[in-house]
Amino acid sequence: MAFEPPDEEAPRGPLPVVRPADPSARRAELFPQASDAEWNDWRWPQRHAARDAASLSRLLPLTDDERAGLDETAKVFRVGVSPYYLTLIDPSHPYCPVRMQAIPRRAEAEVRPGELEDPLGEDPHRPVEAIVHKYPDRVLLLATDTCSVYCRHCTRRRITKGGASELTKTQLQLGLDYIASHPEVRDVLISGGDPLILSDERLEQVLRGLRAIPHVEIIRIGTRAPVTLPMRVTPALAQLLRRYAPLYVVTHFNHGKEVTPEARAACELLVDHGVPVENQAVLMRRLNSDARIIKELNHACLTMRVRPYYLHQMDVAEGCEHLRTPIEKGVEILRELRGFTSGLAVPHLAVDLPGGGGKVTLQPDYVVEKSASETVFRNYRGERYAYPEPTETDCTCPYEEVWQRRAHA
């Protein structure tokens, strides 16, 4: 390797000039046998993903830390990197943000105090194999345990490592039956694994089943396909998703390096077909833990008409502490975004509380002092401004009783 600083120390001295790799040139170098037709058929990349140390080492010079990580995590969590995503990896820098998400380090094999196999406390809320029902009006429908790339920061690695869940057609049908029998469920998030690994036919079976349930209003699909396998987003898929509107795609860009022409085309194809796309990024130490990086990412998302929705504090999944940031770092990043870019580019900073407490959101504290007559704020420049409080404070809504009678008539 040209540059391999110690994992826990900032590199010192002058760094080599690292120019972004040209994905098309890297494709020709790494996968010369692939025709254009094969490359653009998402099934070919799925069959030719790098899934172990031997296949990765043929395509990429690995560091000692990565070799140890691949060896020591082999029985803990899957490895899988799509050919497309591999072309985005900088072969000369171990801190390439794509590389850090795709290839394990030795630290991933160590479970630290406080880390949990089920960090979001989902399993106690799984009435059937394919359903997580933690919130009053919405459920998670687990469609598969498979992904095109197995992210090293995966919060659901107990499932996506394979073998822990039997997410068969029968289990999916039991999930649909559960939703149909619970009229309080109005919002369904299809996740896994990555639901877009399913064929169009299998995916439509699920969507058709959901749309046949009268009380299901909103369908969301959580997927990294636009990021890791953009050729999966075809006109046929976009048309399929549009037929089941209102349907939202929630994707997962973490760094501007992932916003390629191919990823942009995938997102814009969905939006052009009337499928809104939102982004949920995860804050990761030494990968995107800087306000400039997050701002660049969110600006890039907006140019694709992808809304930056959440910036997630990393969950306390086993083997992920080396990537987690202090809570204050996320708040600091929001502080450096607010006022210095448009509100559209400022996501919610979310912490999914360990053990099943659900999401809470954080933001910088702009309140300096409060009184009955005014609240004093500090703005994004640190300047003080007073907001006068109204003398009338009755906030009841008199028409609500009339409206509720109408709504339930």
KOLLUMGU-953725 format. One record per residue (C-alpha): chain; x, y, z. Coordinates in Angstrom, 2 decimals. Layout:
REM residues N
+------+---------+---------+---------+
: kegu :      px :      py :      pz :
+------+---------+---------+---------+
:    A :       X :       Y :       Z :
...
+------+---------+---------+---------+
END
This chain:
REM residues 409
+------+---------+---------+---------+
: kegu :      px :      py :      pz :
+------+---------+---------+---------+
:    A :    0.00 :    0.00 :    0.00 :
:    A :    1.14 :    3.53 :   -0.75 :
:    A :   -0.23 :    4.89 :    2.52 :
:    A :   -1.16 :    2.97 :    5.63 :
:    A :   -1.34 :    5.07 :    8.83 :
:    A :   -2.03 :    3.35 :   12.14 :
:    A :   -5.73 :    2.80 :   12.65 :
:    A :   -6.12 :    4.97 :   15.75 :
:    A :   -3.74 :    7.81 :   14.91 :
:    A :   -4.18 :   10.70 :   12.52 :
:    A :   -1.70 :   10.47 :    9.64 :
:    A :    1.28 :   12.76 :   10.12 :
:    A :    3.44 :   14.60 :    7.67 :
:    A :    2.64 :   15.28 :    4.03 :
:    A :    0.19 :   12.89 :    2.41 :
:    A :    0.46 :   11.61 :   -1.14 :
:    A :   -1.83 :   13.28 :   -3.65 :
:    A :   -4.81 :   10.98 :   -4.03 :
:    A :   -6.95 :   11.55 :   -7.09 :
:    A :  -10.40 :    9.97 :   -7.30 :
:    A :  -10.38 :    6.75 :   -9.26 :
:    A :  -12.21 :    6.77 :  -12.58 :
:    A :  -14.91 :    4.07 :  -12.13 :
:    A :  -15.02 :    3.27 :  -15.85 :
:    A :  -11.24 :    2.87 :  -15.96 :
:    A :  -11.34 :    0.75 :  -12.80 :
:    A :  -14.06 :   -1.39 :  -14.32 :
:    A :  -11.89 :   -2.07 :  -17.39 :
:    A :   -8.99 :   -2.92 :  -15.08 :
:    A :  -10.85 :   -5.08 :  -12.59 :
:    A :  -13.55 :   -6.71 :  -14.75 :
:    A :  -12.29 :   -6.73 :  -18.34 :
:    A :  -14.37 :   -9.83 :  -19.11 :
:    A :  -17.69 :   -8.06 :  -18.42 :
:    A :  -19.59 :   -6.87 :  -21.47 :
:    A :  -21.74 :   -3.75 :  -21.25 :
:    A :  -24.84 :   -5.92 :  -21.33 :
:    A :  -23.58 :   -8.02 :  -18.40 :
:    A :  -22.42 :   -5.03 :  -16.38 :
:    A :  -25.78 :   -3.28 :  -16.73 :
:    A :  -27.82 :   -6.37 :  -15.87 :
:    A :  -27.96 :   -6.25 :  -12.07 :
:    A :  -27.99 :  -10.03 :  -11.80 :
:    A :  -24.44 :  -10.27 :  -13.23 :
:    A :  -22.93 :   -8.08 :  -10.47 :
:    A :  -24.79 :  -10.12 :   -7.88 :
:    A :  -23.21 :  -13.31 :   -9.20 :
:    A :  -19.73 :  -11.76 :   -9.40 :
:    A :  -19.52 :   -9.97 :   -6.05 :
:    A :  -16.32 :  -10.39 :   -4.03 :
:    A :  -17.30 :  -12.51 :   -1.05 :
:    A :  -14.09 :  -13.51 :    0.69 :
:    A :  -10.50 :  -12.53 :    1.32 :
:    A :   -9.22 :  -14.46 :   -1.69 :
:    A :  -11.49 :  -12.73 :   -4.21 :
:    A :  -10.92 :   -9.31 :   -2.65 :
:    A :   -7.14 :   -9.69 :   -2.61 :
:    A :   -7.17 :  -10.45 :   -6.34 :
:    A :   -8.92 :   -7.15 :   -6.98 :
:    A :   -7.43 :   -4.88 :   -4.33 :
:    A :   -4.16 :   -4.63 :   -2.37 :
:    A :   -5.28 :   -5.30 :    1.19 :
:    A :   -3.69 :   -3.87 :    4.32 :
:    A :   -2.59 :   -6.13 :    7.16 :
:    A :   -5.48 :   -4.74 :    9.21 :
:    A :   -7.96 :   -5.68 :    6.49 :
:    A :   -6.51 :   -9.16 :    6.07 :
:    A :   -6.85 :   -9.73 :    9.81 :
:    A :  -10.35 :   -8.27 :    9.73 :
:    A :  -11.43 :  -10.58 :    6.92 :
:    A :   -9.98 :  -13.57 :    8.73 :
:    A :  -11.30 :  -12.81 :   12.21 :
:    A :  -14.82 :  -11.74 :   11.15 :
:    A :  -15.36 :  -14.55 :    8.64 :
:    A :  -17.69 :  -16.42 :   11.01 :
:    A :  -19.28 :  -13.28 :   12.43 :
:    A :  -20.68 :  -11.37 :    9.45 :
:    A :  -20.87 :  -11.77 :    5.70 :
:    A :  -18.56 :  -10.05 :    3.23 :
:    A :  -19.93 :   -9.08 :   -0.15 :
:    A :  -18.94 :   -6.19 :   -2.41 :
:    A :  -20.61 :   -5.66 :   -5.77 :
:    A :  -18.28 :   -5.14 :   -8.75 :
:    A :  -19.68 :   -1.63 :   -9.24 :
:    A :  -18.99 :   -0.63 :   -5.63 :
:    A :  -15.50 :   -2.10 :   -5.89 :
:    A :  -14.72 :    0.32 :   -8.74 :
:    A :  -15.34 :    3.23 :   -6.35 :
:    A :  -12.69 :    2.07 :   -3.88 :
:    A :   -9.41 :    3.97 :   -3.84 :
:    A :   -6.83 :    1.16 :   -4.02 :
:    A :   -4.07 :    3.32 :   -2.53 :
:    A :   -5.75 :    4.67 :    0.62 :
:    A :   -7.13 :    2.57 :    3.51 :
:    A :   -9.32 :    5.46 :    4.69 :
:    A :  -11.25 :    5.66 :    1.43 :
:    A :  -14.86 :    6.07 :    2.66 :
:    A :  -16.17 :    3.41 :    0.27 :
:    A :  -13.46 :    0.99 :    1.34 :
:    A :  -14.19 :    1.55 :    5.02 :
:    A :  -17.84 :    0.64 :    4.51 :
:    A :  -17.12 :   -2.50 :    2.49 :
:    A :  -14.04 :   -4.21 :    3.95 :
:    A :  -13.78 :   -5.25 :    7.62 :
:    A :  -10.99 :   -4.15 :    9.91 :
:    A :   -9.65 :   -6.20 :   12.77 :
:    A :  -11.52 :   -4.02 :   15.30 :
:    A :  -14.81 :   -5.34 :   13.92 :
:    A :  -14.09 :   -8.74 :   15.47 :
:    A :  -14.09 :   -7.26 :   18.98 :
:    A :  -17.33 :   -6.79 :   20.90 :
:    A :  -17.03 :   -3.80 :   23.25 :
:    A :  -18.99 :   -3.13 :   26.46 :
:    A :  -22.41 :   -1.72 :   25.66 :
:    A :  -22.61 :   -3.24 :   22.19 :
:    A :  -25.67 :   -5.40 :   21.50 :
:    A :  -26.54 :   -8.20 :   19.10 :
:    A :  -29.99 :   -6.59 :   18.69 :
:    A :  -29.11 :   -2.92 :   19.27 :
:    A :  -32.58 :   -1.55 :   18.46 :
:    A :  -34.45 :   -4.07 :   20.59 :
:    A :  -36.40 :   -5.40 :   17.61 :
:    A :  -36.62 :   -9.10 :   18.39 :
:    A :  -39.05 :   -8.78 :   21.34 :
:    A :  -41.39 :   -7.00 :   18.91 :
:    A :  -41.37 :   -9.70 :   16.19 :
:    A :  -44.80 :  -11.37 :   16.43 :
:    A :  -43.94 :  -13.29 :   13.25 :
:    A :  -40.56 :  -13.80 :   11.60 :
:    A :  -40.97 :  -11.06 :    8.97 :
:    A :  -42.51 :   -8.33 :   11.16 :
:    A :  -41.10 :   -5.85 :   13.68 :
:    A :  -43.91 :   -3.88 :   15.34 :
:    A :  -42.37 :   -1.35 :   17.77 :
:    A :  -44.35 :    1.79 :   16.98 :
:    A :  -48.13 :    2.25 :   17.25 :
:    A :  -48.98 :    2.96 :   13.60 :
:    A :  -46.17 :    1.42 :   11.57 :
:    A :  -44.29 :   -1.82 :   11.12 :
:    A :  -41.07 :   -3.08 :    9.58 :
:    A :  -41.53 :   -5.86 :    7.03 :
:    A :  -38.34 :   -7.90 :    6.66 :
:    A :  -38.29 :   -9.09 :    3.05 :
:    A :  -34.85 :  -10.70 :    2.80 :
:    A :  -31.55 :  -11.18 :    4.64 :
:    A :  -29.46 :  -10.50 :    1.51 :
:    A :  -27.67 :   -7.35 :    0.28 :
:    A :  -25.52 :   -6.38 :   -2.71 :
:    A :  -22.92 :   -4.98 :   -0.30 :
:    A :  -22.69 :   -5.95 :    3.37 :
:    A :  -21.99 :   -2.66 :    5.11 :
:    A :  -19.53 :   -2.91 :    7.97 :
:    A :  -21.75 :   -0.60 :   10.05 :
:    A :  -24.89 :   -2.75 :    9.58 :
:    A :  -27.26 :   -2.48 :   12.53 :
:    A :  -29.16 :   -5.64 :   11.59 :
:    A :  -26.13 :   -7.87 :   11.10 :
:    A :  -27.66 :  -10.62 :   13.24 :
:    A :  -30.12 :  -11.05 :   10.35 :
:    A :  -28.01 :  -10.13 :    7.33 :
:    A :  -25.19 :  -12.47 :    8.40 :
:    A :  -27.50 :  -15.22 :    7.13 :
:    A :  -29.06 :  -18.23 :    8.80 :
:    A :  -30.76 :  -16.36 :   11.64 :
:    A :  -34.12 :  -15.80 :    9.92 :
:    A :  -36.19 :  -17.84 :    7.51 :
:    A :  -37.61 :  -15.04 :    5.37 :
:    A :  -39.38 :  -17.34 :    2.95 :
:    A :  -42.49 :  -16.69 :    0.85 :
:    A :  -44.48 :  -18.34 :    3.63 :
:    A :  -43.02 :  -16.01 :    6.26 :
:    A :  -43.69 :  -12.98 :    4.06 :
:    A :  -47.30 :  -14.07 :    3.67 :
:    A :  -47.59 :  -14.44 :    7.44 :
:    A :  -46.23 :  -10.90 :    7.68 :
:    A :  -48.89 :   -9.62 :    5.29 :
:    A :  -51.56 :  -11.48 :    7.24 :
:    A :  -50.35 :   -9.84 :   10.45 :
:    A :  -50.55 :   -6.37 :    8.91 :
:    A :  -54.04 :   -7.09 :    7.54 :
:    A :  -55.21 :   -8.10 :   11.03 :
:    A :  -53.91 :   -4.89 :   12.66 :
:    A :  -55.93 :   -1.90 :   11.41 :
:    A :  -53.79 :    0.54 :   13.40 :
:    A :  -50.91 :   -0.04 :   10.94 :
:    A :  -50.96 :    2.72 :    8.33 :
:    A :  -47.25 :    2.81 :    7.34 :
:    A :  -45.07 :   -0.15 :    6.29 :
:    A :  -41.29 :    0.00 :    5.81 :
:    A :  -40.00 :   -2.89 :    3.67 :
:    A :  -36.42 :   -3.63 :    4.60 :
:    A :  -34.12 :   -6.52 :    5.43 :
:    A :  -31.45 :   -7.00 :    3.96 :
:    A :  -32.16 :   -5.07 :    0.78 :
:    A :  -35.64 :   -5.59 :   -0.72 :
:    A :  -34.44 :   -4.58 :   -4.19 :
:    A :  -32.38 :   -7.77 :   -4.30 :
:    A :  -35.73 :   -9.43 :   -4.93 :
:    A :  -36.83 :   -9.83 :   -8.52 :
:    A :  -39.48 :   -7.48 :   -9.87 :
:    A :  -41.97 :  -10.34 :   -9.71 :
:    A :  -41.27 :  -11.17 :   -6.05 :
:    A :  -41.27 :   -7.51 :   -5.09 :
:    A :  -44.60 :   -6.93 :   -6.81 :
:    A :  -46.15 :   -9.83 :   -4.93 :
:    A :  -45.29 :   -8.07 :   -1.68 :
:    A :  -46.44 :   -4.65 :   -2.87 :
:    A :  -49.68 :   -6.02 :   -4.27 :
:    A :  -50.36 :   -7.76 :   -0.99 :
:    A :  -49.80 :   -4.54 :    0.96 :
:    A :  -51.98 :   -2.44 :   -1.35 :
:    A :  -54.79 :   -4.94 :   -0.91 :
:    A :  -54.91 :   -4.00 :    2.80 :
:    A :  -57.26 :   -0.98 :    3.09 :
:    A :  -55.66 :    0.61 :    6.15 :
:    A :  -52.10 :    0.65 :    4.73 :
:    A :  -51.63 :    4.24 :    3.54 :
:    A :  -47.86 :    4.59 :    3.06 :
:    A :  -45.26 :    2.12 :    1.81 :
:    A :  -41.52 :    2.77 :    2.17 :
:    A :  -38.65 :    0.71 :    0.80 :
:    A :  -35.28 :    0.90 :    2.54 :
:    A :  -32.52 :    0.15 :    0.03 :
:    A :  -28.88 :    0.87 :   -0.82 :
:    A :  -29.33 :   -0.21 :   -4.44 :
:    A :  -28.95 :    3.34 :   -5.85 :
:    A :  -25.62 :    3.54 :   -3.98 :
:    A :  -24.16 :    0.06 :   -4.35 :
:    A :  -25.96 :   -1.45 :   -7.36 :
:    A :  -27.50 :    1.43 :   -9.36 :
:    A :  -28.12 :   -0.77 :  -12.43 :
:    A :  -30.86 :   -2.44 :  -10.36 :
:    A :  -32.97 :    0.69 :  -10.81 :
:    A :  -34.44 :    0.07 :  -14.25 :
:    A :  -37.35 :    1.78 :  -16.01 :
:    A :  -39.39 :   -1.37 :  -15.36 :
:    A :  -38.65 :   -1.18 :  -11.61 :
:    A :  -39.45 :    2.54 :  -11.47 :
:    A :  -42.78 :    1.92 :  -13.22 :
:    A :  -43.53 :   -0.94 :  -10.85 :
:    A :  -42.91 :    1.19 :   -7.76 :
:    A :  -45.00 :    4.04 :   -9.15 :
:    A :  -48.00 :    1.74 :   -9.56 :
:    A :  -48.10 :    1.27 :   -5.80 :
:    A :  -47.94 :    4.95 :   -4.79 :
:    A :  -47.84 :    6.55 :   -2.32 :
:    A :  -44.50 :    4.78 :   -2.05 :
:    A :  -41.19 :    6.26 :   -0.89 :
:    A :  -37.67 :    4.97 :   -1.45 :
:    A :  -35.35 :    5.57 :    1.51 :
:    A :  -31.73 :    5.16 :    0.44 :
:    A :  -28.38 :    5.41 :    2.17 :
:    A :  -25.59 :    7.58 :    0.74 :
:    A :  -22.88 :    8.26 :    3.33 :
:    A :  -20.26 :   10.19 :    1.36 :
:    A :  -20.07 :   12.33 :   -1.76 :
:    A :  -17.74 :    9.73 :   -3.31 :
:    A :  -20.79 :    7.50 :   -3.71 :
:    A :  -22.66 :   10.09 :   -5.77 :
:    A :  -21.58 :    8.94 :   -9.22 :
:    A :  -23.26 :    9.49 :  -12.61 :
:    A :  -24.72 :    5.98 :  -12.29 :
:    A :  -26.12 :    6.64 :   -8.82 :
:    A :  -27.49 :    9.98 :   -9.97 :
:    A :  -29.21 :    8.36 :  -12.96 :
:    A :  -30.81 :    5.74 :  -10.68 :
:    A :  -32.19 :    8.34 :   -8.25 :
:    A :  -33.42 :   10.64 :  -11.00 :
:    A :  -35.14 :    7.75 :  -12.78 :
:    A :  -37.14 :    7.03 :   -9.62 :
:    A :  -38.04 :   10.68 :   -9.04 :
:    A :  -38.96 :   11.18 :  -12.70 :
:    A :  -41.45 :    8.33 :  -12.30 :
:    A :  -43.04 :    9.97 :   -9.28 :
:    A :  -41.24 :    7.92 :   -6.60 :
:    A :  -39.87 :   10.28 :   -3.92 :
:    A :  -36.39 :    9.42 :   -2.64 :
:    A :  -35.01 :   10.33 :    0.78 :
:    A :  -31.54 :    9.75 :    2.20 :
:    A :  -30.59 :    8.45 :    5.63 :
:    A :  -26.86 :    8.82 :    6.24 :
:    A :  -25.00 :    7.24 :    9.14 :
:    A :  -22.34 :    9.29 :   10.90 :
:    A :  -19.08 :    7.32 :   10.98 :
:    A :  -15.81 :    8.24 :   12.65 :
:    A :  -13.00 :    9.13 :   10.24 :
:    A :  -15.27 :    8.43 :    7.28 :
:    A :  -17.77 :   11.31 :    7.20 :
:    A :  -17.45 :   12.81 :   10.69 :
:    A :  -16.96 :   16.37 :    9.45 :
:    A :  -19.46 :   19.12 :    8.64 :
:    A :  -17.88 :   19.84 :    5.27 :
:    A :  -18.31 :   16.21 :    4.20 :
:    A :  -21.94 :   16.07 :    5.33 :
:    A :  -22.75 :   19.39 :    3.68 :
:    A :  -21.18 :   18.28 :    0.40 :
:    A :  -23.11 :   15.00 :    0.57 :
:    A :  -26.43 :   16.71 :    1.26 :
:    A :  -25.91 :   19.28 :   -1.48 :
:    A :  -25.17 :   16.43 :   -3.90 :
:    A :  -28.32 :   14.62 :   -2.79 :
:    A :  -30.45 :   17.69 :   -3.36 :
:    A :  -29.12 :   18.10 :   -6.89 :
:    A :  -30.45 :   14.57 :   -7.53 :
:    A :  -33.78 :   15.61 :   -5.94 :
:    A :  -33.04 :   13.28 :   -3.02 :
:    A :  -34.04 :   14.79 :    0.32 :
:    A :  -31.50 :   14.51 :    3.16 :
:    A :  -33.79 :   13.13 :    5.87 :
:    A :  -31.81 :   11.63 :    8.75 :
:    A :  -28.22 :   11.78 :    9.91 :
:    A :  -28.05 :    8.74 :   12.18 :
:    A :  -25.85 :    8.35 :   15.19 :
:    A :  -24.45 :    4.87 :   14.70 :
:    A :  -26.29 :    2.14 :   16.56 :
:    A :  -24.46 :    0.10 :   19.19 :
:    A :  -24.25 :   -3.03 :   17.03 :
:    A :  -21.59 :   -5.57 :   17.91 :
:    A :  -18.21 :   -4.87 :   16.34 :
:    A :  -18.93 :   -1.27 :   15.33 :
:    A :  -17.44 :    0.85 :   18.10 :
:    A :  -14.36 :    1.73 :   16.03 :
:    A :  -16.73 :    3.57 :   13.66 :
:    A :  -18.93 :    5.30 :   16.23 :
:    A :  -18.67 :    9.03 :   16.96 :
:    A :  -19.35 :   10.81 :   20.24 :
:    A :  -22.89 :   12.20 :   20.42 :
:    A :  -21.52 :   15.74 :   20.60 :
:    A :  -19.86 :   15.36 :   17.18 :
:    A :  -23.23 :   15.01 :   15.48 :
:    A :  -24.60 :   18.02 :   17.33 :
:    A :  -21.49 :   19.99 :   16.35 :
:    A :  -22.00 :   19.09 :   12.69 :
:    A :  -25.61 :   20.29 :   12.81 :
:    A :  -24.42 :   23.50 :   14.45 :
:    A :  -21.99 :   24.03 :   11.58 :
:    A :  -24.70 :   23.35 :    8.99 :
:    A :  -27.55 :   25.42 :   10.40 :
:    A :  -27.49 :   28.90 :    8.88 :
:    A :  -24.60 :   28.09 :    6.57 :
:    A :  -26.75 :   26.13 :    4.12 :
:    A :  -30.45 :   25.90 :    3.37 :
:    A :  -32.77 :   24.05 :    5.70 :
:    A :  -33.32 :   21.47 :    2.96 :
:    A :  -29.69 :   20.39 :    3.41 :
:    A :  -29.92 :   20.03 :    7.21 :
:    A :  -31.15 :   16.54 :    8.22 :
:    A :  -32.58 :   15.41 :   11.52 :
:    A :  -29.85 :   14.07 :   13.79 :
:    A :  -31.36 :   10.85 :   15.12 :
:    A :  -30.32 :    8.49 :   17.89 :
:    A :  -32.10 :    5.13 :   17.95 :
:    A :  -31.94 :    4.39 :   21.64 :
:    A :  -30.24 :    1.10 :   22.57 :
:    A :  -32.49 :   -1.74 :   23.63 :
:    A :  -35.64 :   -0.59 :   21.83 :
:    A :  -36.27 :    2.91 :   23.15 :
:    A :  -37.01 :    4.23 :   19.66 :
:    A :  -35.68 :    7.27 :   17.84 :
:    A :  -35.02 :   10.64 :   19.44 :
:    A :  -33.66 :   13.65 :   17.59 :
:    A :  -31.02 :   16.11 :   18.76 :
:    A :  -30.13 :   19.64 :   17.76 :
:    A :  -27.89 :   22.40 :   19.07 :
:    A :  -29.38 :   24.37 :   21.97 :
:    A :  -29.98 :   27.91 :   20.77 :
:    A :  -31.94 :   29.05 :   23.85 :
:    A :  -29.91 :   31.30 :   26.16 :
:    A :  -32.59 :   32.20 :   28.71 :
:    A :  -36.36 :   32.21 :   29.19 :
:    A :  -38.83 :   34.39 :   31.03 :
:    A :  -42.57 :   34.96 :   30.93 :
:    A :  -42.10 :   37.95 :   28.63 :
:    A :  -39.41 :   36.73 :   26.23 :
:    A :  -37.08 :   33.95 :   25.15 :
:    A :  -33.51 :   34.89 :   24.27 :
:    A :  -31.75 :   32.91 :   21.54 :
:    A :  -28.25 :   32.71 :   20.17 :
:    A :  -28.26 :   32.52 :   16.37 :
:    A :  -25.89 :   30.53 :   14.15 :
:    A :  -23.31 :   33.36 :   14.39 :
:    A :  -23.48 :   33.45 :   18.18 :
:    A :  -25.44 :   36.72 :   18.28 :
:    A :  -28.23 :   37.18 :   20.85 :
:    A :  -31.83 :   37.88 :   19.81 :
:    A :  -34.96 :   38.17 :   21.94 :
:    A :  -38.31 :   36.73 :   20.88 :
:    A :  -41.20 :   38.41 :   22.75 :
:    A :  -43.68 :   35.92 :   24.20 :
:    A :  -47.40 :   36.62 :   23.59 :
:    A :  -49.61 :   37.71 :   26.48 :
:    A :  -52.35 :   35.26 :   25.41 :
:    A :  -51.30 :   31.64 :   25.92 :
:    A :  -54.49 :   29.59 :   25.40 :
:    A :  -53.51 :   27.10 :   22.67 :
:    A :  -56.69 :   25.01 :   22.54 :
:    A :  -58.28 :   24.61 :   19.09 :
:    A :  -62.06 :   25.23 :   19.33 :
:    A :  -62.90 :   23.82 :   15.91 :
:    A :  -61.21 :   20.49 :   16.62 :
:    A :  -64.32 :   18.99 :   18.20 :
:    A :  -66.35 :   19.86 :   15.10 :
:    A :  -63.69 :   18.46 :   12.78 :
:    A :  -63.34 :   15.24 :   14.71 :
:    A :  -67.11 :   14.66 :   14.60 :
:    A :  -66.95 :   15.09 :   10.83 :
:    A :  -63.96 :   12.79 :   10.47 :
:    A :  -65.65 :   10.00 :   12.43 :
:    A :  -69.16 :   10.43 :   11.02 :
+------+---------+---------+---------+
END
